[in-house]
């Protein structure tokens, strides 16, 4: 299992490096595809998707495509309009197929557009910022770096449970170590690319805090739905949402922190 997890992890990092370094349409269509797969995993968990495709599920994917096109054209001008369009389309399906779908399914379908497609799109939006080819890596540095540091510190000195019911293995000491480790990684990264150390450390520390919320939120959804993993796409890791649960929350935070703290 460890070997499988390691190999798939290396492949995942290689794909991330290739697509993010390429940027442009390569990153755009990769993230769109990842978002649709992640939405499918969520829709299956939330009972939006049944044995096959249905009109509500397909409308959710259509909403994601509309949002991505809007984000590519001009996020600040068209992003909110696209999300509202997705909601209206889903409500259209709800009303004119009534009583085929329950209100909870419609809400879950729209949640998928926002939680998966919209949140992940901020990787693309961050990449497109001035100096985005450097800033975008902070998303992964603080989320995956925090996860690794938190695990190591928790294993060594973790005693106090952070969320005993939801995630018994996570400790307060591990969380502190994760945030501190992410901040140090931000400083090291800034030194390597000659970036602003204080700002990068602060961005990574805040991002690390948010990444833990993302991780726990994904776990809470799985607990509520009685599933262990969202999918089996990535051997040893689970599905898209299992691997990107923290990145989903970190991406938009890094985007807005970069614009605020770096004056972009």
N, C-alpha and C positions, 0 to 999 in steps of 0.2 A: 504493500500500500504506500509506504514512504517513497519508494522508488518511482511509482506511478505518479504520486503527487508532485515529486520533485521535477520529473521530466515534463509533465503538463504545465507546471509553474514556469519552467524555463521557456517553453514554447509560448506561453501566454505573454511573458515579458518581451520575447523577441517580436511577437506580433504587435504589441503595444509600441515598442521602439520604432518599428518600421512605419506603422500608420501615423503615429504622432509626429515623427520627424518629417514624413512626407507632407502632412497637413493637407489643406485644400480639399479637393473632391475625394481623395483617398480616405482621409479621416472622416469626412462628412458621411459618405456612404457606409463606411465601416461602423460608425456609431449609430447610424440609422438601422442597420441590420442587427446590431447588438441590442438596440432598444426594442425592436420588434420581438426578438427572441426572449428578452427579459420580460416584456409585456405578456407574451404567451405563457411563460412560467407563472407569472403573477395571476393571470386570468384563470389558469388551471387550478391554482391554489385557492382562489377566491370564488370558484364555482361560476365564473363567467363563461369559461370554455367547458364544453361537454366532451362527448366522444369525437366530435368533429367540429369544423368551423361553423359559426352561426353569424347572423347579421350584426348582432351587437358587438361581438368580438372584432369582426372585420371593420366595423365603423370606428372602433377604438384605434386600430392600426391606421386607418385613413386619417384620423385626427392627428396621430403622431407624424405622419408624412406631411400633412398640412403645416404642422408646427415647425418641422425641420426646414421646410422650404422657406417659411416666414423668417426663421432665425438666420438662414443663410442670406436672405435678401437684406433684411434690416431688423435685427432682434428688438431694438428699442422701439421701433415704429410699429412692427407687425406682430411681435411675439404674443402680447396679451390678446390681440384680435384673433390670432390663430387658436389659442386655448379656448376662448369663448366660442369660436366656431366649432371646435371639437365637442364642447359641451352641448351646444344647440343640436348638432347632428345626432348625438347620443340620445338626447331628449326626444328628438324627432322619431327615432327608432322605438323608443319606449312608448310614446303616445300612439303611434300608428300600428304597433304590433300588440298592443295591450289586449289581454293580460299575459302575454307570453313571458315577459321578463319582470322580475321583482325590482323594486326601487333600489335595494341593496346591490343588485347586480349592475345596475346602471351607474351607481355611485362608484363601485369598484372598477368599472370600465374607465370612467373618467380619472379616477385615482391612478390607474395604470399609465395614462397619458402624461400626467404631471409627475408622478413619483419616478417613473422609469425614463420616458422619452425626454421630457423637459429637463429633468435634473442632469441626465447624462450629456445632454447637448452642450452643457457648459464646459465640457472638455474642449469641444470644437470652438466655442466662443472665446474661451481663455487662450487657446492656440492662436486665435486671430487678433488678440490684443497686441499693441506695440511691445516688442520683446516677448511676445507670447511663446515663442519657441523655447524660451528659458523658463518662463513663469509656469507654463502648463505642467511641468514636471513636479511642481510643488504639490499638485493634487495627489499624485501617487506617493511622493516622498512622505507627506504627513499622514496619509491614510495607511499605507502598507508599512511604512517605517514605524508608526505608532503601534500597529498591531504586533510587529516583531519585537519591539522594545518592551511593550507591555507584557507579552508572553514570557520573555526572558526574566524580567524583574519579578513578575508574579510567581514564576517557578522558584526563584531564589529566595525571596523574602515575603511573598504574599501571604497575609494572614486575615485581613479584614475583607469580607465579601462586599462587593460593590452592588451587585443585583442578585441576591441569593436565590430568589425564586426563578428569575428569568435566565440567568447565566451563572450558575454556582461556582464555576472555575475562575471567573474574573474577580480580581481583587482591587482594593483601593490603591494599594502599593503599586500594583501593575499599571493602573491607570495613570498615576503620577509619573511612573517611569516612562510610560508611553509618550506622555506630553513632553516631558523633559528630553527624551530621546529624539522626538520629532523636531524640537527646537534646535537641538545640537546638530541634527542633520541639515536643518535649514541654514545654520551658520556655516557648516562645512561646504554646502552647495554654493552659498553666496561667495565664499572664499575661492571656490574653484572657478566660478564664472565671473568673478569680480563684481558681484551684485551687492546691494545694501544689506549688511549682515543683520542689523537690528530688525529691520522690516521683515526680512525673510524668516528670522527666528520667530517673530510675533505671529506672522501668517501661519507658519507651520504649527505653532503651539495651539492657536485657536482652531485651526483645521483639524488637529489631532483630537481635541475635545469633541468637536462635532462629529468626527468619524466614528467615535465610540457610540454616540447616539444612533448613528446610522446602522451600525453593527447590531446593537441591541434592538432597534426597531424591526429589522429584518427577522431577528430571532423571535420577537414577540408575535409577528404575523404568522410565522411557521408554527409556533406553539398554539396559537388560536385555531389554526386550520388543521392541526394534528399531523404535520408532515416533518420529516427530518431534513430534507433538502428540497430546493425548488426544482432541481432537474439533475440530469446526469451528463450534460454536454461536455463538461471539463473533468476528465478522469481524476479522481482523488480530491476534487474540490466541490463538485456538485454542479449547479447550474450557473448561469450568468449572474443572477441575483445573489447567489451564495458567495461569489468571488468579488462582486462589485458593490456589495451592500454598504460599505463605508465610503467608497468613492462616489456613490450616488449623492450622498449628503455633502461630501467635501468639495466636489466640483463647483457648485454655485457659490459656496462660501469663499473659496479661493478667488473666484472671478471678481466678486464684489470687494473683497479685502484688497486685492491687487489694485483695483480701480481707486479705492479710497486711500490706502496707505502709500501706494507708489505714485499717486497723482496721475494715473493714466486716463 
